[in-house]
Amino acid sequence: MPPVVDVVIPVLNEEKALPESVATLHQFLSDHAPYQFRIVIADNGSTDQTPAIAESLSQKYPEVSWTRLEIRGRGRALRKTWLESDADILTYMDVDLSTGLDAFPPLVRAIEEEGYDLATGSRLMKGSVVKKRTLKREVTSRCYNLIIKATFFTRFSDAQCGFKAISRNAAQFLVPKIQDQGWFFDSELLILAEKGGFRIKDVPVEWVDDPDSRVHVVKTATDDLKGLLRLRLGGLSKALKSNEV
């Protein structure tokens, strides 16, 4: 029986990008998904017309729903939607669709057919294509991922790509252990998963840098380093020893 796949789109003040992105994603999945898909818009603290647009999209497309959190945080949005979902496979992608959708079917197949617990898009492995990325962001990303490898001896190549899939069982076990509710959520998820014995597959992606991205590179990098330090200084071992599910 084909699996049910949830595609979560975390959004914060994305009234301009959301309609076109959902339309593009819905069309792609309608044409290429051999399974039941559901698109979940996870609004976390928007103050513009994003909630109203999300509601209108849910009325336009039967496969689209939306949820609202008053507190900001991408990790917080993913925690809520993933833990509340009854789908077999849980995924998420950034609203700007910077990652090419052609990589989405391999992401799902890794969980459905190949026995992986988690699959993540990678902009840094062989076969990936990255366009229009600034030197600052490229250097920051590569250095950050090298720090992860040197600190935790991990094998995954790109902790920060906003393009992931996870089995429901793995999500139910791992997500409650994640402390960060912001951008570091992705890194913490992957580190906990690998060190917890879960199988992870890197999927090469085509990625185009969004010139309108509101990610503050320096602040995000600083917060990520703080998160790595927390895990290194006992946070990782404490989480892995916890039986919370």
N, C-alpha and C positions, 0 to 999 in steps of 0.2 A: 504494500500500500504506500503510495507516495507520501512523503512527509509534509507537515505543515511548517512553513518558514515565515517567521516574522522578520521584517526589515524595519528597524528603528532609525528614525532620523531625528537626532537631537537638534533643537533650534532655539536660538535666542535672538529676538528682533530680526527675523528673516522675512519680513513681509514682501520684499521685492523678489528674493530668490525662490521662495517656497513654491509658488504655483507652477513655475516652469520646471523646477526640479522634480516635483511629484508627478507631473505629466510625463516627463521624460522617463522616469523610473517605472511608472505604471505601464507605459507602452513597451518598454524593454522587457519587463517581467511577463506581460501578456503574450509577447511574441516568443520568449525563450524559456520560460519556467515550466518544466514538466512536473510541477507540484503546486499545491495550494499555497499562495502567498498572501501575506497581509502586510500592509504598510502602516506603521505606527508613527505618527508625528508626536515627538516628546518635547513639548514646550516647557522650558525651564526659566521662568521669570521674565518673559517678554513684556515690554511696556508699549509696543507699537500695535499694529493690527494683526500680528501673527496669529493670536488665538481665533480671531474672527475668520481669517483666511483658512486656518486649519479646519474649522468647523464647516466652512463651505466646501472644502475639498472632501471631507468625510461624507457629505451629502451627494457630491458629484460622483464619487467612485465607491462602489460597495466594499472594495477591498481596503479602503483607507479609514483609519480611526485616529483619534488624537487624545492625548492626556496632558494635564496641566500641573506643573509644580510651581509654587510661588517662589521657591528658593533656587538660585542659579547653581549651575554645576553640571557639566556634561556627564561626569561619572554618576552623579545623583539621578539624572534622567535615565541612564542605562540601568542602574540598579533597580529603579522602580519598574520599568517596563519589562526587563528580563525576568525579574523574580515573580512578577504577576502573570507572566505569559504561560499558556499551556501548549505553545508550539513545540515541535520536535527539535527544530533548529532555530537559534536566535542569532540575528546578524545586526550590524549597524553600519551606516556610512554617513559621511559628512554631507550637509545639505547642498554644498556647492558642487557636488559630484566631481570633485577634482580627480578622483580615481576612476579610470575608465571602467564602464559597466561590463565590458567583455570579461573581466576577471571575476565577476560575481559567480557565474556557474561553477568554475573550478573551486571557488571558496566553499560553496555548498556541497559539492561532490566530495570534497575532502572529509566532511563530516558524515555525509549520507552513505557513501560507498567505500571510502578508503580507511575508515576506522579511526580517524583523528578525532580528538576531543575539541580542538580549537584550531582555526585557520586564520591567518592574518596576512593582509596585503603587505608587500615589501617593495619599497622604492630603491633598495640598496643591494639587491641580489642580482645575479646574472639573469638577463632576460627582461629586466625592468627598463622602462623608458621614462625619463623625467624631463619635463619641458618648462621653460620660463622660470626656473627656480633661481632665486638670488644667491649669490656666493655666501652671504651671511647665513642664510637659512641652511644651505647645503653643509657648510662647515660645522655649524652648531649641531645639526642632526647627526652627522657622522661621528663627531666627537662624543656626543651623548651616548650613542649606541656602543662606541668603543669602551666608554666608561662602564656601561652595564656588563659587557662581556668580561672586562678585566676584573670587575668586582664580584660578579656572581657566576662567571664561567658558563654563560648561557649560549645557546646555539641559534636562537631566532635572530634575524638580522635587522629588523626595523620595529622598534617598540611603539612608535608614535603614529603610524599610518592609521587614519580613521576609516578602516575597512576591515571588519572582522566578523567571524562566524564562530559559534560555540554550540555544543550540544546542550540540551536543557539540563541533563544530569550534571554536566560539568559546571554549568552556570549556577545551579542550585547549591553546589558545594563550594565553589570558589568566590562568587560575588559577595556573600555575607562576610567573608574574611578580609575584603578590601576596605581599607580605612579611607583612602583618598576619594573625594567626591567630585574632583575637578579633572584637569587634563592628565594628571599622573595616573588616573584610573587604568588606562591602557597598559602602561608599563608594569604597574603592580599586578594586574591580571596575568600578564604573560610570565612574569617572574615567579609568581605563586604557582601558576600552572606547570611550568617546566620543573621547578623544584619539588612540586608535589607529585610528579610522575605522570602528568597528563601529556598526551601526544599532541604536538603542535606542528602544523605545516605552514611554511612560508610560501606565499603565492606571488609571483612577480606581477607587477601592475604597470600600467601606463598612467602617469600622473602629471597633471598640469597645475602649476602653482596659481593660486587665486590671488590676483593683484589687490583685491578688495578684502583680503583676509584680515580679521580684527584680532588675530592672535598676537599677543605681545611677546615677541620672541625671547627677549632677555628675562622678563618676569617668569614666563613659562619655564624657561631653562633653569632658573634659580629654584623655582618650586619643585621641579623634577629632581634636581640634585638633593634638595632637602628630603624628598621622598625616598630616594635611594639610600641616603644616610640613615634614615629611620629604619628601613628594612635591614640594612647592614648591621646596625647596632641593636639587634635583637628582635626587630619587628617581623622579620621573615620566619625565624624559628618559632616565635610565639604564634604566628598565624597558622603555620603548618601543624603545630601540636594541638591547636584548637579543634574541638569536635563539633563546633557550631555549623549547622547546615540549614 
